[in-house]
Amino acid sequence: MKIWVYLDGRQQGPFELEQLFDMPVDENTKVWFDGLPRWCAAGEIDELRCLFDGSRPAPAQNTAEAEASYASDESVEAEHTDLAEEPVAEAKPESPYAPGRPAPRRELPEEPCPSTYLGWSIGLAICCCSPLSIGALVASICVTSFYQSGNVDKARKASEIAAWLIMIAIALGFFPVMFMSSLFGE
């Protein structure tokens, strides 16, 4: 059985079951193999229980023994049947990212996403194009990225940075207006 795993933020595989014993797979690791309708936690699948309960599957026969037993089975079968069947080509497993296959989804934190201030950042970047407004735009984009990767603390910090940069950019934008109005105002 060819098994794909989702480790370190990316899809890896295919692997044989024996190879998973040497990998950092736990009960929550997302896995997929042909026959599963979607990516599932490894602990939910009966075929992978041996990874967590300490038992190992019986080692597979070596290939020479397997081919010899297969050849003897074919000769006995050929004696008893009149029609010889053509061998069936081994089907390649579909990629888990093939159309119709859902990609593994990360669980979002229970806490709501902090405010991104993206609208303010875009407006400031268009209006004044100051380095502070560009920094606010970058911080605003990082909020969602950090949140979706599960790092709520970094998302909160990026949200605070975006808010401060927006406020400073607005305040600094008023100084030239006030200065010009004081020079030419009265």
C-alpha positions in Angstrom: 0.0 0.0 0.0 1.4 3.4 -1.0 0.8 6.0 1.7 1.2 9.8 1.4 1.7 11.9 4.5 1.4 15.6 5.3 4.5 16.5 7.3 6.3 19.8 7.8 3.6 21.7 5.9 3.9 19.7 2.7 2.8 16.5 1.1 5.4 13.7 1.1 5.3 10.2 -0.4 4.4 7.7 -1.4 5.8 5.5 1.4 5.3 1.9 2.3 3.9 1.2 5.8 7.2 -0.1 7.0 8.9 3.3 6.1 6.4 5.2 8.3 7.8 3.5 11.5 11.0 5.6 11.0 9.2 8.9 10.4 7.7 11.4 12.9 4.1 10.3 12.2 1.7 10.6 15.1 -2.0 10.1 15.5 -2.8 13.6 14.2 -0.6 13.4 11.1 -2.8 13.7 7.9 -2.4 10.7 5.6 -4.0 9.5 2.4 -3.8 6.3 0.4 -5.8 4.8 -2.5 -9.3 4.0 -1.2 -9.6 6.9 1.3 -12.1 9.5 0.2 -10.1 12.3 1.8 -7.0 13.1 3.9 -7.5 11.7 7.5 -5.6 11.7 10.8 -3.5 8.6 11.0 -5.0 7.6 14.3 -8.4 7.3 12.7 -7.4 4.5 10.3 -7.4 0.9 11.4 -4.7 -0.1 8.8 -2.2 2.3 10.5 -3.0 1.4 14.2 0.3 -0.7 14.3 2.2 2.6 14.1 0.9 3.7 17.5 0.3 0.5 19.5 3.8 -0.9 19.2 3.0 -3.8 17.0 4.7 -4.2 13.6 3.1 -6.0 10.6 4.6 -9.3 9.6 7.5 -8.7 7.2 6.7 -9.2 3.6 8.1 -12.2 1.7 11.2 -11.4 -0.2 10.6 -10.9 -3.9 12.2 -14.1 -5.1 10.0 -16.2 -2.8 6.9 -14.2 -3.8 7.6 -14.6 -7.5 8.2 -18.3 -7.1 4.9 -18.8 -5.2 3.1 -16.7 -7.7 4.5 -18.7 -10.6 3.5 -22.0 -9.0 0.0 -20.6 -8.4 -0.3 -19.6 -12.0 0.7 -23.1 -13.3 -1.9 -24.8 -11.1 -4.5 -22.2 -12.1 -3.6 -22.7 -15.8 -4.2 -26.4 -15.6 -7.7 -25.9 -14.3 -8.9 -23.1 -16.6 -9.2 -23.2 -20.4 -8.9 -19.5 -20.9 -5.7 -17.7 -19.9 -6.3 -14.2 -18.6 -4.1 -11.4 -19.6 -2.2 -9.9 -16.8 -3.6 -6.7 -15.4 -1.2 -3.8 -15.5 -0.6 -2.3 -12.0 -2.5 0.9 -11.7 -0.6 4.0 -10.6 -2.0 5.6 -7.5 -3.6 8.9 -8.1 -1.9 11.9 -6.6 -3.7 13.2 -3.5 -3.8 16.6 -5.3 -5.5 15.1 -8.4 -8.7 16.8 -9.4 -11.5 15.6 -7.2 -9.2 14.8 -4.2 -9.4 17.4 -1.4 -6.0 18.7 -0.2 -5.3 18.4 3.5 -6.7 21.2 5.5 -5.2 22.8 8.5 -7.3 23.3 11.5 -7.8 27.0 12.1 -7.4 28.2 15.7 -10.5 28.7 17.8 -9.7 32.3 18.4 -11.0 34.7 15.6 -8.4 36.2 13.3 -7.1 39.6 14.5 -8.0 42.7 12.4 -5.9 43.0 9.3 -6.5 46.7 8.6 -6.0 45.8 5.0 -8.4 48.5 3.6 -6.6 51.2 5.6 -3.2 50.0 4.4 -4.2 49.9 0.8 -5.8 53.3 1.0 -2.7 54.8 2.6 -0.4 53.1 0.1 -2.5 54.6 -2.8 -2.8 58.1 -1.4 0.6 58.8 0.0 2.9 55.9 -0.9 5.1 56.5 2.2 7.4 53.8 3.5 5.2 53.6 6.6 2.1 52.8 4.5 4.0 50.1 2.6 5.1 48.6 5.9 1.5 48.7 7.1 0.4 46.9 4.0 3.0 44.2 4.5 2.1 43.7 8.2 -1.6 43.6 7.2 -1.0 40.7 4.8 1.1 38.9 7.4 -1.8 38.8 9.8 -3.8 36.4 7.7 -0.8 34.4 6.8 0.3 33.9 10.4 -3.3 33.1 11.5 -3.8 30.5 8.8 -0.5 28.8 9.8 -1.8 28.5 13.3 0.4 31.1 14.9 -2.1 33.4 16.6 0.5 35.3 18.7 2.4 36.4 15.6 -0.9 37.3 13.9 -1.8 39.5 16.9 1.6 41.2 16.9 1.4 41.8 13.1 -2.1 43.3 13.6 -0.7 45.7 16.2 2.2 46.7 14.0 -0.1 47.4 11.1 -2.4 49.6 13.3 0.6 51.6 14.7 2.1 52.1 11.2 -1.3 53.3 9.9 -1.7 55.8 12.8 1.8 57.1 12.4 1.5 57.4 8.6 -1.8 59.4 9.0 -0.3 61.6 11.7 2.8 62.4 9.6 0.6 63.0 6.6 -1.2 65.8 8.5 2.0 67.7 9.4 2.7 69.0 5.8 -1.0 70.0 5.5 -0.9 71.9 8.8 2.4 73.5 8.0 1.2 74.6 4.5 -2.1 76.0 5.9 -0.2 77.9 8.6 2.1 79.5 6.0 -0.6 80.4 3.4 -3.7 80.3 5.6 -4.1 83.9 6.8 
